């Protein structure tokens, strides 16, 4: 391999690494709104639960969509509305690009 070609291969590898690095970074949360423990859960005697939600984020850092990916207890679904309401109000650092992130919420009655 010629010295110039060897040098160019090194530059290409460095660029590929630099481009793939930021894509792996999680969006940075700048405002969190905690979900409220739902009255429906209290009425149904559900004392705790766990949700995983996927948030779609626009370039300004605003949450544009919340999808519940997993919920326990699954059959009760008592935490979904509270989670979607709270997560919709979260704010992320503006990047100028749309992004998404998965968030895990743990509910426990105090």
Secondary structure, DSSP 8 states (H G I E B T S, - for coil): --HHHHHHHHHHHHHHHHHHHHHTS---EEE-------HHHHHTT--EEEEEEEEEE-TTSBEEEEEEEEEESTTT-TTHHHHHHHHTT-EE---SS-EEEEEEEEEE--
